[in-house]
Amino acid sequence: MKRFYLSFIVIFLSLSLLAQADKKVEVIKKNWNFGALPAVAFDTDLGFQYGALVNLFDYGDGSRYPKYNHSLYLEVSRYTKGSSTYRFYYNSDQLVKGIETSFDLSYLTDQAYDFYGFNGFESVIHPEWIDTDNGAYASRMFYKYDRKLFRMKVDLQGKISGDRFRWMAGINFQNFKVASVNINKINKGKSEADKLPTTTEVPGLYEKYQQWGIINTEEANGGFVPTFKAGVVWDTRDNRPCPMKGIWTEAIVEVSPKILGAESSFTQLCLIHRQYFTLVPKDLSFAYRLGYQTTLSGNVPFYYRSQLITSVLTGNMSEGLGGAKTLRGVRRNRVIGDGMVYGNAELRWKFVHFNLINNNFYLGLSAFTDIGKVTKKVDVESMIAPISSIPQTDYFRWGAEKMHYSYGAGLHIAMNENFIIAIDYGLAADKQDGASGLYIGLNYLF
């Protein structure tokens, strides 16, 4: 999720002038701490955000600080480009002794969800088709469709050997409603000159993929996807929000059985390795993440291919590749296939620590590079082979997929170790992947 809290930016601007570089004595937090904040955000893919959230942390008697006993998160917000978030999230390792419990209940809407086809560079993007100032302009909504998602998920982790080696299991019910962009809604109140063409007049990529049979009629309107996952986790991190040392590795198998009402059944494998190195104690660290996800069996519906498996959500979504949580600066959902590999490397510097109003703060800077690639392609070429009327060179470049790169820098504002505002700006290395992206939200990427 990408969000920015105006009250904290005001704090940051003030503290940048007043904070001293010397380290203050850390305040040990106890009992409940919470914030009820307006959400004023910006995201390159979603627009400006407005709304509110409440985030509560229970530190108990303070003996485990900065670990908390319970965390509750509630958000109601909307974006100017049509997205909305209604979310409740709970996390605790004290609800059931010996088991970490995470619960998520969300309703997420996006009236202009990004869709650029499959297999990365094999799908050609034409920026001029969505540029209103270009003579080749078709529609700003050409690479979009409407998506509504209801999600309920539970993730559990328990000990196998000590605190480091753990089992994990989860259940996730997601209902996707997919349709063409509601052009009439977007055009409401606009002058005739500013109105968008309907998807009948100018079909977008989503409509064309249906015409060509790449998206079949059964999947075109979305569907119900129940999934069950199980795996193992090796975790030696010294601190979860921003580790300075340790390893966080997980191997997960996810299964979606058709018997529960899904349109198709499938099995996927996910491997993620994250590692953290201290370069200067408490202040400077290097971190990297390597991820691999692939389809082992069955057919993954087109609207589910963008979902990335993980042991626990760190934001309101886990999807890509491309965008705030995977390849920063690359178009959202640019790199989609039946198998994907991705990586991120970050240098993180906490350049000042201070106390304010009985709370611990630090300010941090980061430099990063992100990579990703499709490793198992969706067999689009075979699907469209019988249709000779498709102008293939306009839409496809067979065999063109290669590694996608982006790079950039970030700023982090942290309160009491657990509440972290992250501001990342990324640049795409290839014009087919986009130009740049600004993402303001919560937490480090990993």
N, C-alpha and C positions, 0 to 999 in steps of 0.2 A: 504494500500500500504506500502511496506517496502523499504526504500531507505536511503542512507547515503550520506551526502554531505561533500566531502573531505575538502573543504575550512573551514567548521565549525569545523571539528575535529582538524585542525591545530590551529584554534582560541582557542578551548577548552584546548589543551595541553599547549598553551602559557599562557592562563588565569589561569590555575590551579596553575601555579608558581607565577603569578603576582598579582592575585586578593586578595584584602583585605577583611576580614570578616565583616567590618563595612558597614552599609547600606549607599549608596550614594543617593543624591537627584535624584528622578526620572525625566527623561527627557520627556516632553510632546510632542508627535509626531504630526505633522501636514502634510496636503497635501499627495502627493503620496510617498510611500516608496516601493522599489522593490528590488528583488534579481534575477540575472540571473546566475545560477550556473550549473556547471557540476554535474551530478548525478553519484556518485560512491558508489554502495550499495552492501549489502550482505543479503541474506535470505536463511535459511536452506532449504526451499522448492523450491526456484526459482533460487538460485545461485547468481553470481555476476551481478550487474547492471551497465550499462553505458548509458549515454545519457545526456540530459539537461532539465532544467525547468526554467520557469519564474513565480514568484509569486509577485503580486502587491497588496498593501493595500492603500486605500484612507482614511485618517483620517480627511479630511476636515479641519476645523479651530482648531481641537485638543480638542474641548470642550467635546467630547464623549470618548476620549482615556481612556482605551485601546480598546474600541469599534471602529469599522471601519464603513465607509459608504458603501464602495464597496471592494470586493475582487475578483481578477481574477487569475486563475491558469492555466498554460499551460505546458504540459509535453510530451516529446518524449523520450522514453527510451526502452532498451532491456535488457533481462537477458540471462546469458550464458546457462541456461537450456532450452531456447527456448521461453520464454514469452516476450511479448512486450506490451507497453502502449503508446497509443496516446490519450491524454485527454485534454479537455478544461472544466473548472469548474468555475462557477460564483455564488457569494452569496452576497446579499444586502438586507437591510431593508429600503433602501432609493429610490430604483428604482420606486416602487409604494408605496406611503405613506401609512403606516399602515399595510403593508403586507411584510413579509420576503420572498424573492424569491431566489430559488436555481435552477440552470440549469446545467446539465451535458451532455456532448457529448463525447463518448469514443469508441475506438476500441481496444479491449484487446485480445491478442492471447496467447495461451499456448500449445506448442506442446507435453507437458507431464503433463497433468492435473491429479491430484491425484484422484483415485477412489478405495475405499476399501469395497464397498458394502454398505448395509444398516443395521440399527439397532445396531450400535456400536459393543459391544462384541459378539453379535450373529454372526457377520462375522469374521471368523478367518483369521488373518494375519500371513503369513510365511516369516519372515525376511530372512531366508536362501534361499528363492527362488529368491531374488533380490540382494544377496551378491555374487559378482563374485569370492570370495575366498572360497566359501562353496561348498562342493561336491553335494549339492542338488540344486545348482543354475539353474534357468530357464531363466530369463531375467530381466534386470534392469527396463524394461518397463512393467512388468507384471501387476502392479497396476496403469496403466496410460492410458489415451486416449488423443486425440488431440481435443482442443476446441478453437473456435474463437467466440468472442462475440461483437456484435455492440449494443450500448445502447444510447438512448436519453431519458432523464427524466427531469421533472419539478416538484419541490416541493414548495408548498405555505403554509404560516402560517399567520393567522390574529387574532386579539384580539376578545375574547368573553367577558372577564371582566378584565379590566386593562391590564398590561403587562404579568401577570402570567398565566392566563387561556386563552388558544388559541385553535382555530380550525386548522386543517391541512388537506391538500388535495394534491394529486399528481397523475401524469400520467407517465407511464414508458413503453417505447417500447424497447424490447430486442429481438435480433435475434441470436440464437445459431446455430453454425455449429459444429457438432460433428462427429468424425471419429476415426478409429484406428490410433495409432501412426505411423507417416511416417518414417518407419524404414530406407528406402532407403536414405532419407535426413540425418538422424542421422549417418548412416554408411559412408556417402560420405567422402572420404579422409582417412578412417581408414584402418589399415592393416587387413588381413583376420582373424588374431587371436583376434582382438579387435572388430570385427563386431558383432552386435546384431542379433539374429535370427528374422526372419520375424514373423508377427502375424499369418501367416498361419502355419508356422512350430511350433511355440509355442504360442498358443492363450493366451491372457491375460484375466484378470477378466472381462473386458468390452466385449470381444468377447464371453467368456463363458456364461455371463448373457444373451446375445442374443440367443445363442444356446439353453439355458434352458428356454427361454420365460420370464425371469424376466424383461428384457428390450424388449419391443415389437418392431416390425419392423417400426411402424409409428414414434416412438420416437428415434430410434437408431441413426439417422443422425442429430438430433437437430430439431429446429423449431422456430417459431415466438411466443413470449409471450407478449401480451399487458396486462398491469395491471393498475387498477385504485384503489387508496386508499383514505381513509378518516378516520379521528379520532380526538382526543382531546389531548392536551398537557398541563401539569401543570409544570411550570418552574420558580423556585425562585433562580436560581444560581446567585452568585455574580460576576462570571467571567466565560465565556464559555470555553476558552482553558484549564484552570486549576482551577476549582471552589474550594474555601476554605469552603464554606457553601452553603446550599440550597438543593432543590429537583428538579429532572428532571424526570418526569413520563409521559408515553404516552400509549394510547390505540388506536390501528389501525386495521381496517378491509381492506383487499386487495382482489380485485375481478379481475379475468381474464375471460372475456367473449369469448366464442368460435366464436361468430358471427363476430368478427373482423379478423378472420383468424387463430386463435390459434388452435392447435391440440386437445386441451381439455379445458374445463372450470373448474374453481375451485374457492373456497373462503377460505381465511386464516385469522386467528386472531393473533395479536401480542400484548403482554403486556410487557413493559419494565419500571422498576423502578430503578432510580439512586439516591443516597443520599451522601452528603458530610458534613463532620464534621471538624471544626477547633479545633486542639489540642493545637497548639502554634500559636498565631496570625501571619499571613503572611508567616509562615515557615513550619508548620507541620500540616498535615491533614490526615483523614481517609476517604476513598471513597469505595462504593460498588455498584454493578450493579446486578440486578436480571431480567432475561428475560424468556419469555414463548411464544412459537409460535406453532400453531397447525392448521391442515387442518379441516375446518368445513364442506366442501362439495366438490364433484367433485374429479378429478384425477390430481395430480400435476405431470407433466412430470419428468422423472428421472433426467434430466440435470438441472432442476430448483429447486430440493429439497434442494440443498446446499445454496440457497439464503436466507439471513436473512432480514426480513422487518425492516425498521427503518424510522423515520420521515425525516431524512436528512443524506446524506453520510458524514462521517468524513474521508474517504479515498477513494481509487479508487474502492474498492470492499467491500461488506458486505456479507460475506458468511462463512460457517463453519458447524458444530462445529469442531474445531481443527485448529491450526495455529495462525498467528500473531494477529488476532483481536478477538479471542474468548478463546481458550484453548492453551495458549502458552507452547510449548514443546511437545504437542500432534500432531500427524501426521495431516496434512491438510485434512480437510473433513472426518476425521475418524468417527465422530458421526453424522449420517444422518438418518432422519426418517420423517414420516408425522407429527410428533409433537416432540418438543424438549424443554428442560428447561436448563438454564445455569446461572452461576453466577461468579462474579469476586470481589475480595476484595483487596484493595491496601492501604498501608501506604506510604504517599508521603512527602518527606522532601526537602525543598528548602534550601540548606545548605550555599549558598553564593549568594549575589546580588552585582552587580557592573555596572558601566557605561563604555562604550568603543566606541570611534568614534561617540559620540552623540547618542548612542543607549543604551537601557536598557537590561541587561542580568541577568539571574540567572541560577545556576546549581542545579539540583535536583537528589535525589536518591529515589528509591521506592523498596518495598518488596511486593510480591503479591502471591495469590493463586487463581486458576481457577477451576471451576467444570462444568460438563455438563452431560446430560443423555437424551436418547430417551424416550419420554413419549407416543407416538403413533407410533406403528411399521408399517412398510411396510410388508404386508402379504406374505413374500417370501415363507414360509413353504407350504402354499396352492398352490402357483404357481408351485413349483417343485414336488409336491406330486405324480403326474402321471409318473414322469421320474425316473425309478428305477436304471438307470445306473450312476446317479450322486454320486460320493463319498462324501456323505454329511459331514462326520466327518472331512474331509480335508478343508471344506469351511464354515461349519455352526456349531454353538453351541447353539441350541435352549434354550431360557430362561436364557441365560448368561448375558444379558444386566444389568448393574448396573451403579452407578455413576463413572464418569471419573474424575481424579484429576491431576492437575499440579501445580507447584509452581516455584518461581524464584525471580529475582531482575532486576531493571532497572536503567538507567542513562538518565537524560533529560537535554538538553541544549536549553534554551529559549531566544529569542530576541524579545523585545517589546511585550511580553506577547502572541502574536499570532503565531509566527513562532517557532515551538518547534520540535527539533530533539529528537526522542525517541529510546533508545537502550535497548531492553528487552532480557533476557536469561531465558528460561523456561525449566523445567525438568518434564517429564511425570512420574507419580507414578506407572504405570503398563507397562510392556514391550510390551504388545499387542498394546499399544498406541504410542509406539516409545521410543526414549531415551531422546533427548533434542532438543531445537531449539533456534537459535539466530536470532533476528529480529531487523532491523535498519530502521526506517522510520520516519514519521511525526506524531505528536500529541500524547497526552495521549490516552489510550484505550477508555475512556469514560469521 
